[in-house]
Amino acid sequence: MPSLATEHIRFDHLVLMLRDQIESLSTLYEQDRFHLTPYATHNLGSMNRLITLDSTYIELLGWPTGTAPQRKEIAQQSLGLDALVLQTHDAQATYTRLKTLGFDVNPVQRLTRPVHDLAHDQLVEFDTVRFATQPIPGLRIYFCQHLRPELTWHRSAQQHANGATHLHSIVLKATCPQTTAKKLSQLCGLAHQHVNNEWLLPLDNCTLHLQASSSLAAEKQAVIDHAVLGYASQPLQRFNTHLSP
């Protein structure tokens, strides 16, 4: 059984790493009729644009073309779906819980970025809990507490011409899905389930699906395969990253 979290853990956002190609590639998602927020630069030097959904978002993450990455933890990350970010309402409590469970976590870190798509520019602030050693090799995972959530989930950012409304599910491939599901269950303090030959972690705003794979690199226990989005007036659809596997 997982060690139950005292705080409410939900899914926060899925990171799509675009490295120094963020400016050239982000137009592809606009052509898919997603509304992308304006470019914003974090206090740590990375830049992003968001596809904002009802309670989650997809973060297009990178850095300016022709420059070196300033954030050490993303400098070597490959193009593609890169990180699972879990939401907490108390970053310090999450840090303490994970530390008590034996995870190698860094102290709570403050991140900021400006918001340029409101009437007046404002500063979004986050407290993050990151791992010194990732608990599942092959996956980048961290926790995020939004200090000004209304600046991220404002109505104008959630209006997509293609009708996208929510992040329905994320599919991960794993060498041992049961082991990976147990680890995710422990991180979130939620019970995992075994249904139809896959393992599930049903967060209240997104379900993680763990499926078996025999083709992962030896150093990876799991990777993000794809995400599925929900739409207002059409069936669920796989999110197109426009990147080769």
N, C-alpha and C positions, 0 to 999 in steps of 0.2 A: 504494500500500500504506500502511496506517496505521503510525504510529510506535508500536511495541509498548510497552505499559506494563510496567514491571518489577514493579509490585504487582498483586495480583489484584483486578480490578474486577468487581463484580457489581451487580445492581440492588438498591437498598436500599428505597426507598419512593416511593409516588405520593401527591402532595398534592392534596387536594380542598379548595379554598378556599371557606369558608362565611362569611367576613367577620364581621360582628356578628350574624349569624343562626345561629351555631353552636349556641346553646342551644336554639333552636326547631326547627332542622332535624335535629339529631343523633338525635332520637327516631324519625325515619323509617327510619334504618338499623337501629335496634333493632327496629322493627316488621318489618323484613326478616329478623329473627332472627340478626343479627350480634351478637357480644359486643363491646361498646365499653368501652375502658378508662375509668376515671374522668377527669374534667377535670383537666388539669395546666397550670401556667403556666410558660413559659420565663423564664429570666433576662432576656430581651430584651423581655418584655411580652406576647407572643402566648400563646394558649391552644390546647390540642388535646385530641383523643381519638383513639384508634387502633383500627383493625380489624387485629389482628395475625394474620399468616399464617405459613406454615412458615419462610420465610427472608426475607420482605418484610413490608410492611404498607401500609395505606392510612391516611394521616394526615388527619383532619378538622381543619382549621386555621382559626383566627379570633381574635376578641377579644370581651370582654364586651359585651353589649347596652348601648347608651347611652354608650359610651366611644369615644374616638378611638384609632386604631391607633398603637401605639408603634414598630413596626418599619417603617422607611422602605421597605424593599424589597417589602413586601406591601401597603402602604397603598392602592395604586391597582389592585391585582389584582382581576379580576372574579370573580364566583361561578362555580365549576366546576372541572374538572380543571386544575390550575395548574402543577405542577412535576414534573420527573423528577429523582429523587435517586439518585445512583450511590454505591455503597459502596466505600470503600477501607480497607485495613488500615494505611495510612501516609499521613496527610493531608499531612504536610510533603513527602514524596516526590512526591505528586500535585501539590502546588503547584509544586514545582521543575520537574517534567516539563511541566506546562501552560505555565508561564512560558517555558521553553526553546522550546516549540513556537510561542510568539508570542501566546498567549491573554492577555487582559487580566484577570488574576485578583487578588483581594484576598488579603492575608496570612491564614493560618489563624486561624480564630475559634472560641473555645470557647462552646458552648451547654450549658445544663443545664435539667433539669426534674425535679420530684419524681415518684416512683412511689407511688401510693396504694392499689394493689390487691394488695400483698403483706402478709405478716404485720406487717411494720414498714416505715414510709415510708423510702424511700431516694432517693438522687439519681442520676439518669441523666446522664452527661456525654458530649458529642459534640465532636469537632473537625471543623469544616466548612471547605470550600474553595469560596468563592463568587466569581462573576465581577463585575468592575466594569462590564464590557460583555458582555452575553450573546452567546455565539458564534452562536446561531441566533435571529434575531428572531422573536418570537412564543412562544418557549419559555423557561421559567425552569428552569435546570439548575444543580445544584450537587453537590458530593461530600461524603460524610459518613463519618467514622470513629467507630464506637461504642467507647467506652472501657469500658463495662459492658454488653455485649450481652445477658448473661443476665438483666438487669433488664427488657429489652424483650421478648425471646423466651422468656418463661416459659410453662409449659404451661397455666396457668389462663387466660391471655389468648388462647390459640389455640383455645379450645373454642367453636365456633359451632353454635347449634342448627340452622342450615340446612345444615351439613356443609361449609362453605367451608374449603378447605385451602391453596390457593396462588394466587398471581398468575401466570396462564398467559402473558398477552401484553398489550401495549399498542399500540393503533393510532393512528398520527399521520397527519394530512393535511398535505401539503406542496405548494408551488407547483412545486418540482423535487425529487422524492423522492430521486433519485440524489445530488444535491448535499448534501441534508440527511443522507443515510445516510453519505456520506463524512466529513462533519463529526463526526457521532456516532462513527463508526469511529475517527477521530483522537482524540477525547476519551477513548474507552475503551481504545484500543490493541488493538482487535479488528477482524478482517476482516468486511466486510459482504457480503451475498449478494443476487443478483437471482433471484427465484423467482416465476413466475406473475404477471408484471406488477406486482410490488411489490418493494421493497427491504427486506431483513431485517437486523437486528443481533441475532444470537443470543447473548445473555448466558447464563450457565449456569443461571440461575434465573428467567429471563423473556426473552421475545423481543419486540423492538420491530419493528413493521411500519410501513413508510413507503408511503403511498398517495397518488396524485396528486389534487390539488384545484385547480379553477380559480376558486373562489369566496372565497378568503381575502382579507382586507383587504390593501391594498397594502404596509403596513408589516410584515406578517407573512410569514415564509417557511414556518412550520410551526406547527401547534397539536395539542394532545392531543385526539383524537376520543373514544375510549372504551377501557375496559379489560375484559379477559376473565378470569374467575376459574375455578379448578378446584375440584371438589367431591368428597367422598368417595364418594358413591353416586348421582350424577346427572351429566348431561352438562355440558360447559363452558357458562357463562352470562355474558352481558354484565353488568357491574356497573351497577346503577341508581343514578345520582347524584341522582335526583329533582329535577333542575334542567333548565330549558328550555335548548336549545342556544344 
